[in-house]
């Protein structure tokens, strides 16, 4: 899992958000059984939110909305890194 820090918003306030993101892997379902495995799902955890220089505790609704947006951001960062490699 890799950690990212991005500038975004929470509600109507500017925020700096740090999150850990693992982009998952598709499973392998054909070939010898010993080489097969199930999908590994994406995993994301928001680890820190800072607003106006202070750590901020999100409400459940804010955290859910922020987590959904960070999945998009996480995938964009992963894809950008692949393009630069």
C-alpha positions in Angstrom: 0.0 0.0 0.0 1.3 3.4 -0.9 0.6 6.7 0.9 -0.4 9.8 -1.0 -1.1 13.4 0.1 -3.3 15.7 -2.0 -5.0 19.1 -1.8 -8.7 18.8 -2.0 -11.8 19.9 -0.1 -14.1 18.7 2.7 -17.5 20.2 2.5 -16.7 23.7 1.3 -13.3 23.9 3.0 -9.9 23.4 1.5 -8.1 20.4 3.0 -4.9 18.4 2.8 -5.7 14.7 2.8 -3.3 11.8 3.3 -4.5 8.4 2.3 -3.1 4.9 1.8 -4.1 3.2 -1.5 -3.7 -0.3 -2.9 -5.0 -0.7 -6.4 -5.9 -4.4 -6.1 -5.2 -7.1 -8.7 -7.4 -9.1 -11.0 -7.7 -12.8 -10.3 -6.5 -15.6 -12.4 -9.1 -18.2 -13.1 -7.6 -20.4 -15.8 -4.6 -22.6 -16.1 -3.3 -25.0 -13.4 -5.1 -24.7 -10.1 -2.0 -23.9 -8.2 -1.5 -20.8 -10.4 -5.1 -19.5 -9.9 -6.2 -17.0 -7.3 -9.2 -14.7 -6.7 -9.3 -11.0 -7.3 -7.6 -8.7 -4.7 -9.9 -5.7 -4.2 -8.8 -2.1 -4.1 -8.1 -0.9 -0.6 -8.1 2.7 0.6 -7.8 4.3 4.0 -7.9 8.1 4.7 -5.3 8.5 7.4 -5.2 12.3 7.9 -7.2 15.4 7.1 -5.8 18.9 7.8 -7.9 22.0 7.5 -6.4 25.5 8.3 -3.3 23.8 9.7 -5.2 21.7 12.2 -6.0 18.0 12.1 -9.7 17.5 11.3 -12.0 14.7 12.4 -14.4 14.1 9.6 -18.0 13.1 10.2 -19.1 9.7 8.9 -20.8 11.3 5.9 -17.7 13.5 5.1 -15.4 10.5 5.4 -17.6 8.4 3.1 -17.7 11.1 0.4 -14.0 11.8 0.8 -13.1 8.1 0.5 -15.1 7.8 -2.7 -13.3 10.7 -4.2 -9.9 9.5 -3.1 -10.5 6.2 -4.9 -10.7 8.2 -8.2 -7.6 10.2 -7.2 -5.7 7.1 -6.2 -6.3 5.4 -9.5 -5.3 8.6 -11.3 -2.1 8.8 -9.4 -1.3 5.1 -10.1 -2.0 5.5 -13.8 0.1 8.7 -14.0 3.0 6.9 -12.4 2.7 4.0 -15.0 2.7 6.5 -17.8 5.9 8.2 -16.5 7.7 4.9 -16.0 
